């Protein structure tokens, strides 16, 4: 499957100034009761923090915390549990956030008897979990748009996961509402901002489907693509590799009309500072891509320069940064500083490429694992 950063698609939001007094400031940690729910939207993110030791012998000590992070770099503790407890926050991974801002999905780690662990929904305002009762061969992929009134799910052919299966709509209780499409699972599907169109990537291109189950058209028929998000009302941003081309991925715009795809970044050489592009955002200071760097498989963030050239950003303490979201001038980054191919310790930070200023939203004490999963607020197709 082509590499995709599902759950890490950046959004472009308007910067929030200090004139919003109810919002937690940089580095502040507030309780759930202090969340200004009316302000939650673009530029906010949910983050699951594993505040535990990186030493396996001591990993059962500490806590697992779900934070709500605001655009100023403040955070709110929505849920917390001892790391040795048995519950979805500890045993599961944050995977999606509903468009109404009220709920989040967690997928528990699978055991040997089933291909997928159970899925749970968390009410963010009460901290209560409820189980989504789907069949054993069904993998919940995420919420429908715009508000998350239903779920997208995938039923695999056969007893264990393989490439083929069926894309389905299920209700929040896990019952199948409608079967949408059957074929090869290339990467996670994405929904249009209004939820009426679903882009389902497969081995022969990206299938556009109506939420009613009708087939609309096939996009990029000779590409292997992972759609990231709606770039605007008429195009989808995707990271793609071409059949017969290089092994690199680069970013493309796929017109929903079926017109020819447009490359935003060129094919990258196997040597150099940028060897594949996985995501792209536009800020007031320029366009930036999350890329495969030259050092041992780690990611870098690059500024796009004229003629297909790039400039690698120098981000304090970052050996492996991932773009999570964006405001007009800042990037929200999940940043690993553990060296080659080490996911921990992992922090969450706002970074302004224009000024070089970094604001740590979730700090990680020495010896702890840190942020394990981040989901930005659902973005309505902004660049």
Secondary structure, 3 states (H helix, E strand, C coil): CCCCCCCCCCCEECCCCCCCCCCCCCCCEEEHHHCCHHHCCCCCEEEEEEEEECCHHHCCCCEEEEEEECCCCCEEEEEEEECCCCCHHHHEEEEEECCCCCEEEEEECCCCCCCCCCEEEEECCCCEEEEECCCCCEEEEEECCCCCCCEEEEEECCCCCCCEEEEEEECCCCCEEEEEEEEECCCCCEECCCCCEEEEEECCEEEEEECCCCEEEEECCCEEEEEEEEEECCEEEEEEEECCCCCCCEEEEEECCCCCCEECCCCCCCCCCCCCEEEEEEECCEEEEEEECCCCCCEEEEEECHHHCEEECCCCCCCEEEEEEEECCCEEEEEECCCCCCCCCEEEEEECCCCCCEEEEECCCCCEEEEEEEEECCCCCCC
